[in-house]
Amino acid sequence: MKDDPIMKQNKKIALITGITGFAGSHLAELLLKEDVEVHGIQRWRSKSDNIEAIKDKIQFHEADLLDAHSLYTVIDEVKPNYIFHLAAQSYVQSSWASPSNTLEVNIIGTVHLFEAVRKSGLPLAIQIACSSEEYGKVMPDEVPISEGNPLRPLSPYAVSKLAMDYLGYQYFESYGIKIIRTRGFNHTGPRRGDVFAESTFAKQIAEIEKGKKEPVVYVGNLDAKRDYTDVRDMVRAYYLSVEKCKPGEVYNIATGKAWKIGEVLNLLLSKSLVKIAIKEDPTRMRPSDVEVLVGDSTKFRNATGWKPVIPFEKTMEDLLNYWREKV
């Protein structure tokens, strides 16, 4: 039976950059459940296990953020109602090793996307995944952090996200493009990359349980405090942002609760029956680290009615079980 053209006409269409990534794959799952037609941009020859279970329900398009023409071609073909811009070099540590690549992908890639949308003339809404890392050096009396807090970025990654954030503001003001800027605080859960603290802890524990490595978890800075949202709550916020938020505005997405990285490690260790030691690894330390990131998401909650519903303990349990199946 062919698709009913009238039904198809009424169906919302979403285009996700970075669809094969951590948040992108969870967002695709959510949008499919919401009966949104999902299209994804993937780079040539890129593969990912993240979307294996749903790949037959997604329409993929080959394009690259650094190839402006390829983006315009995809947008002109898909004619989406929404674009979720999640593709990025998203690891802070890598930005120290390769600052120029981080700046190029996150800033120039975003300009190419905005230019492609501008040329298309389509009245679509774009959500751009900015970052709490933009706040950087936060003073003790500035917590929880509101959208008006000074931006003092402490890594090349944070600088790249700040530039992307302000480009979103500029393109809204200059061209009227409906860009919603979300500053997501830390988000985690199943499929989180193993370069991130809580995920590398979970992976190491899973490997130890399987006898694949010695019973030692290697760690970096355990004193930093982070505001963790479950990725499934985060992508629900992304969808709400294009439905209910004002273009040109910026919104924090956070729980408002801080977890010390050492507490996160202890929580994961408590879920294992194996006795495991902890050892500091100098290579996991950063030249400068943000001490505390706790967000005030009152503005976003008032605009959308969003609130996180998945407890952090459940998030960590699901993350650990993900790695137990994977290793």
Secondary structure, DSSP 8 states (H G I E B T S, - for coil): ----HHHHHHS-EEEEETTTSHHHHHHHHHHHHTT-EEEEEE-TT---STTTTTGGGSEEEE--TT-HHHHHHHHHHH--SEEEE--S---HHHHHH-HHHHHIIIIIHHHHHHHHHHHHT---EEEEEEEGGGGBS--GGG-SB-TTS--B--SHHHHHHHHHHHHHHHHHHHH--EEEEEEE--EE-TT--TTSHHHHHHHHHHHHHTTSS-SEEEES-S--EE--EEHHHHHHHHHHHHHHS-TT-EEEE--S--EEHHHHHHHHHHT-SS--EEEE-GGG--SS---EE-B--HHHHHHH-----S-HHHHHHHHHHHHHHH-
